[in-house]
Amino acid sequence: MKNKAGRINKKRDFDNLFKNGKSKKGTFLLLKFAKNDLEVLRKAFLVSKKVSSKAVIRNRIRRRLQESLRLFSQNGLSGIDIVIVALPKIKEKNFFQINQELTGLLKKVQEL
């Protein structure tokens, strides 16, 4: 995530998103999202130690989620805040399975 304007990193933003945002759940992903007043897609990825105790695996999952979101957001996804939470089943999945599930969830978000 090179673009700092596209990040959610303040505690109040996370609190607001988890308190007032909507959610969509897949088999191994959970999306929390809410509209923002900006024309920018702001995102955050949460991969906890419950997924894996090894940082290498958690970072690999985070990179796969980032790339999948990047590929989807080329279609013009903007004006929302998204937190993508990885659930423990994700460590058994490859990039194509992650991409397929995230794309399906993001299409549902885009319809709202």
C-alpha positions in Angstrom: 0.0 0.0 0.0 2.1 2.8 -1.3 -0.6 5.4 -1.4 -1.0 6.9 2.1 -4.2 8.7 1.2 -5.8 5.3 0.5 -5.2 3.9 4.0 -7.4 3.7 7.1 -5.0 4.1 10.0 -6.7 6.2 12.6 -8.4 4.6 15.5 -11.5 6.8 15.2 -11.9 5.7 11.5 -11.7 2.1 12.5 -14.2 2.6 15.4 -16.6 4.5 13.2 -16.4 1.8 10.5 -17.0 -1.1 12.9 -19.7 0.7 14.8 -21.7 2.3 11.9 -20.5 0.3 8.8 -22.2 -2.6 7.1 -20.7 -6.0 6.6 -20.6 -8.9 4.2 -19.2 -12.3 5.1 -17.8 -15.0 2.9 -16.4 -18.4 3.9 -12.9 -17.0 4.8 -13.3 -13.2 4.5 -15.3 -10.5 6.3 -15.8 -7.1 4.8 -16.7 -4.0 6.8 -17.6 -1.0 4.7 -19.1 2.5 4.9 -19.3 5.4 2.6 -16.9 8.3 3.1 -17.0 11.9 2.1 -13.9 11.5 0.0 -13.6 10.4 -3.7 -10.9 7.9 -2.6 -11.1 4.3 -1.8 -9.6 3.9 1.7 -8.7 0.4 2.8 -7.2 -1.7 5.6 -6.4 -5.3 5.9 -6.6 -7.3 9.2 -4.8 -10.6 9.4 -4.6 -11.7 13.0 -2.4 -14.2 14.8 -5.4 -16.5 14.9 -4.9 -17.0 11.1 -1.2 -17.9 11.6 1.4 -17.3 14.2 4.0 -16.8 11.5 4.4 -13.3 10.2 5.5 -14.5 6.8 2.2 -16.3 6.2 0.2 -13.3 7.5 2.1 -10.9 5.2 1.6 -13.2 2.2 -2.1 -13.3 2.8 -2.1 -9.5 3.1 -0.2 -9.1 -0.1 -2.7 -11.4 -1.9 -5.6 -9.4 -0.6 -4.0 -6.1 -1.7 -3.4 -7.4 -5.2 -6.9 -8.8 -5.5 -8.4 -5.5 -4.4 -6.1 -3.6 -6.7 -7.3 -5.7 -9.7 -11.0 -5.1 -8.8 -10.7 -1.4 -8.0 -9.5 -0.7 -11.5 -13.2 -0.7 -12.4 -13.7 2.5 -10.5 -14.4 1.5 -6.9 -14.2 4.8 -4.9 -15.9 6.8 -2.2 -15.9 4.1 0.5 -13.9 2.8 3.4 -13.3 -0.9 3.5 -11.7 -3.2 6.1 -11.0 -6.7 4.9 -10.7 -9.2 7.8 -9.1 -12.5 7.0 -10.6 -15.5 8.8 -8.5 -18.6 9.8 -9.6 -20.7 6.8 -7.8 -18.3 4.4 -4.4 -19.9 5.0 -5.4 -23.0 3.0 -6.5 -21.0 0.0 -4.5 -19.9 -3.1 -4.6 -16.5 -4.8 -7.3 -17.4 -7.3 -9.7 -18.6 -4.6 -9.0 -15.5 -2.5 -9.5 -13.3 -5.6 -12.8 -15.1 -6.5 -14.2 -14.6 -3.0 -13.1 -11.0 -2.6 -14.4 -10.1 -6.1 -17.8 -11.6 -5.2 -18.0 -9.7 -2.0 -16.9 -6.5 -3.6 -19.6 -6.8 -6.3 -22.2 -7.0 -3.5 -20.8 -3.9 -1.9 -20.8 -2.1 -5.2 -24.5 -2.8 -5.7 -25.4 -1.1 -2.4 
